[in-house]
Amino acid sequence: MRVATTTVRAVNGLSSRWVRDMRDDDVRGGTVFSAAGVWPLLAFLADAAGGPARAELGEAIGLPPERAADAARELLAALDAIPGVGAAVGLWTKRTLTLREAWTKGLPPGARGVLTGDVAHDQAALDTWSAKHTDGQIERMPDGVAGNSELALAGALALRTTWLRPFTRGGLEVESGPWYGRDLVALRRASSLPDRVGVAATPAGPVTELRVLGDTGVDVHLLLGADGMAPGQVLAGGVGILDRAWPRVPGTHLPYGEPGPGLTVRRERHERPLPPQLHVTTVPFTVTAGHDLSARSDLFGLTTAMGTGFGHFPGVAVEPIAVSKAAQAATATFGELGFRAAAATLITAVGGGLPRLRYSVTEIDATFDRPFGFLAVHRRTRLVLAAGWVTDPEPFREDEDEEVWR
């Protein structure tokens, strides 16, 4: 995967602003979103926008509009080159809209369709496209197509990775915190790689980061903040760790005691010498969410573009058009064998034992038994593919040993 560092920083910058903008209602019940799923669409619009809309979109994507389309094409090609990851862009327009050939030629190869004005028919076409390009994870594109829609620009992003070291399922009775007293499904594993966990001192407080490595070069970083930290602060701290804004102290350098949220470092006696051991306890989860991007038009650079008094995209079509709706549907599942996630984004426009213990060994326990965040990250570039927050873990059931992650 080859993608410019400036593009990665721009996409991660949108991720960071998005998490900082989250409200309590956004994370109630858990959430997931993908800035990498919406960024290319905004970039293609920025390339074709004019006036104040062009400036706002350029600020939202973090790149000059004249460089946006090239960066979007590079990003989509790079995503498609990652094993287990797929990205696509689709365009549907009414036959009466006169598209600029230079703009349409600049879009990556993919679906080109016609909007008929029949909302049920057009929505079904978009749903079919979404299901195809998200491996069936998102079967319905976010609502947004209306009878007067002149254009629909859609993006899909799907990823799947298998852990290099799987977890073991079991049960967990939580003894404190928001999940106190709940019997939950637990995922556990032990390794001699203590630096998979670390702690960073962020401006909002300490954040514990656990890196779970996948076999495709895509990893999931679990993030646990100090009591009282807001979800957006924890997730922004995780993005800051990726960008090396906050130094991360790895497990081998952590002091004994409780050096970070959910962490305990201690010395234990063993019958043979061992390197430091990392014991992880977390929970499986599935989170889904829908996001009305147009409701936060300032975050995505769409405030001016949504004004229907005149057109804002002279580079898209001869006729004047304005953005009418922008939305994203996303899902993510974390299990004992691996992780999968997907996002579908739509932007529409209208006119306008007891052995002898002789040796002392360092043991690190990392426990995620209260609400926590996660980032799905491409290991080499540090590009954030998806992010989310877990609030409602799976309860433990008597038949739990009969189930497997799919």
MIPA-794176 format. One record per residue (C-alpha): residue in one letter; x, y, z. Coordinates in steps of 0.001 Angstrom, whole numbers, plus 500000, padded with zeros to 6 digits. Layout:
AXYZ
...
***
This chain:
M500000500000500000
R501474503344498911
V499763506502500071
A501244509895500847
T501898510748504482
T500010514004503974
T496916512061502920
V497127509750505944
R497449512764508225
A494500514437506515
V492242511385506931
N493359510821510529
G492800514509511157
L489161514116510141
S488932511051512429
S490318513086515324
R487911515985514775
W485001513575514429
V485674511869517774
R486176515215519505
D482779516294518167
M480971513245519582
R478168513849522051
D476736511618524769
D473850510540522522
D476335509427519858
V477911506747522051
R474883505534523995
G474624501869523047
G478027502009521307
T479077503498518005
V481356503035515013
F482293505284512113
S484840505569509327
A486426508863508329
A488314506886505677
G484925505992504210
V483689509571503809
W486967511412503117
P487340510382499428
L483787511557498655
L484449514937500249
A487724515149498325
F486036514518494963
L483450517182495791
A486156519639496868
D487893519165493522
A484714520208491680
A483415522871494068
G483569526598493613
G483449529679495811
P483085529392499597
A482009525738499326
R485401524884497817
A487247526572500672
E485131524876503346
L485560521433501829
G489310521969501506
E489501522831505191
A487436519772506140
I489619517336504195
G492863518986505277
L494278519368501750
P494135522048499046
P491148521308496765
E493377521201493673
R495177518189495184
A492072516508496553
A491027514284493645
D494519512863493141
A494789512128496858
A491368510452496867
R492253508203493938
E495563507291495567
L493831506493498864
L491149504310497280
A493716502391495233
A495866501901498318
L492922500651500393
D491976498181497682
A495544496849497715
I495417495878501408
P494524492189501854
G491069491874503363
V490140495498502603
G487947496767499787
A486907500283498817
A484563501485496088
V482856504625494803
G479580504699492880
L477789507496491044
W474105507699490105
T472605510682488270
K469405511698486528
R469537511603482766
T468712515310482678
L471929516238484531
T474766517236482182
L477916515919483871
R481371517372483292
E483388514664481584
A486649515746483215
W485161515137486681
T483528511795485946
K486694510525484277
G488575511394487453
L486418509083489582
P487783505559490082
P486215502782488007
G482994501535489527
A479247501627489367
R477560504243487213
G473813504293487437
V470704506294486666
L468366507929489177
T464833507398487962
G462990509553490477
D461259506429491821
V462592506498495395
A461950502793496123
H463629501713492891
D466627504018493362
Q467067503031497024
A467000499342496075
A469763499907493519
L471907501647496133
D471184498926498706
T472297496221496290
W475514498112495595
S476164498613499312
A475675494935500150
K477995493907497319
H480828496235498287
T480637495675502056
D480600491870501856
G476993491876502976
Q477745493712506219
I475606496728505287
E472569495664503306
R470879499059503286
M472459502306502191
P471608505272504446
D468399506997503421
G469013510076501363
V467631509558497886
A464529511614497166
G462380512120494129
N464196515362493332
S467697513982493795
E469849514842490789
L472981513005491908
A474033510347494424
L477711509804495226
A478325506694497324
G481335505166499013
A481852501737500552
L484660500438502737
A484923496907504110
L487685495172506027
R488306491785507559
T491335490460509405
T492195487333511412
W494212487606514621
L497779486320514532
R497070484882517978
P493418484022518684
F491612484596521952
T489882482010524127
R486230482562524997
G485002482241528545
G482978484045531159
L483621487194533188
E481791488560536210
V482541492267536434
E483281493372539992
S483288497161539617
G482535500038537281
P479647500636534850
W479348496921534058
Y479354495877537735
G477540492622538460
R477104491628534822
D478070488168533593
L479763488787530259
V481454486782527556
A485195487264527954
L488061486948525500
R491401486044527058
R494911485331525891
A498460485409527238
S501711486154525450
S505368487033525973
L504935490305524068
P504316492876526815
D504946495836524516
R501654495143522756
V500241497229525600
G501310500720526591
V500194503910528302
A500245507483527026
A499706510665529010
T497270512683526876
P496054516203527733
A492718514730528897
G494291511963531013
P496116508627530702
V495054506213527962
T495932502519527872
E496400501160524354
L496404497442523470
R497378496442519940
V495765493284518584
L497565492308515385
G495808490929512324
D497238488781509537
T496473491312506780
G498488494205508176
V495348495669509749
D495343495791513561
V492792496844516159
H493872499126518988
L491741498884522139
L491719502107524164
L490842502491527847
G490838505908529472
A490889507020533080
D487607507260534974
G485771510394533961
M487305510740530504
A484763511247527735
P484690508768524819
G485853511463522412
Q488838512240524636
V489859508567524797
L489538508039521039
A491297511314520257
G494075510171522560
G494354506957520542
V494662508874517276
G497259511103518951
I499270508029519918
L499239506930516269
D500453510357515183
R503130510238517932
A501675513363519507
W501777511697522939
P504691509408523898
R503598505823524548
V505323503964527392
P505453500261526402
G504740497387528755
T508386496527529418
H508966500059530765
L505908500291532984
P506442500471536761
Y504960497955539176
G501516498669540513
E498712500201538457
P500515502347535886
G497503502972533643
P493766502408533239
G492957498703533447
L496606497755534004
T498344495903536814
V502085495126536778
R503383492685539404
R506064490111540183
E505120486459540453
R507101483335541328
H507505480644538636
E509187477268538410
R511235478358535380
P512591481630533995
L510201483426531665
P510167486743529835
P507569489284530988
Q504048487976530415
L501032489912529151
H497580488666530148
V494676490267528284
T491012490152529196
T488476491921527011
V484997491355525603
P483696490549522128
F481453493148520608
T479343494126517652
V478437497775517219
T476378499432514499
A475584503082513956
G474058505537511549
H475398509073511221
D473671512099509725
L476733513900508382
S474682516801507066
A473534517552510625
R477190518402511340
S477839520173508095
D480583522345509584
L482648519276510526
F482486517904506975
G482757521199505112
L479204521055503771
T477581524139505304
T477786526356502229
A477430523385499862
M473983522637501318
G472605526053500443
T470133525533497607
G469961529164496519
F472551528514493814
G474959525822492628
H478252525065494345
F479802522447492063
P480521523883488633
G483063521150488076
V480470518387488460
A477712519442486081
V476559522212483788
E473373522642485824
P473644524148489341
I473479521572492160
A473760521629495959
V474237518905498553
S470924517783500057
K471953514925502352
A475081513178503632
A474947510082505827
Q476946507006506813
A476008503543508109
A478758501537509813
T479286498260511656
A482157496494513421
T482551493076515056
F485430491981517328
G485633488259518155
E488050485597519305
L489278484886515777
G489322488304514179
F487705491600513305
R485467492845510525
A483976496247509800
A482241498156507040
A480931501619506244
A478589502822503522
T478463506570502899
L475989508446500723
I476012512075499579
T473077513254497485
A472575516488495607
V469529518319494319
G469143521174491868
G470343524002493540
G499647472966539302
L501926473598542531
P505502473341541252
R508619474682542968
L508645478410542236
R512268479486541916
Y512073482419539490
S510504485866539612
V508612486919536488
T506953490209535574
E503234489759534901
I501091492433533215
D497310492234533331
A495359494347530841
T491634494242531537
F488952495955529449
D485891495469531662
R484241498870531272
P483365501039528250
F486329501427525895
G487231502625522432
F488803500973519418
L490640501944516251
A491128499698513207
V494523500752511863
H496653499902508837
R499901498944510565
R502467500401508183
T500872503759507389
R498969504220510686
L495847505117508702
V492679504814510807
L490122502761508845
A487380502669511477
A486831503867515024
G484219503249517666
W483120502947521273
V481870499853523142
T479208500268525831
D477030497149525700
P479047493908525700
E477610490482525046
P476126488676528086
F477390485212528980
R474936482363528331
E474948478738529358
D475279477619525724
E478200480000525124
D480688477193524497
E478642476137521454
E479129479422519616
V482003480534517432
W482872483883515842
R481983483976512177
***
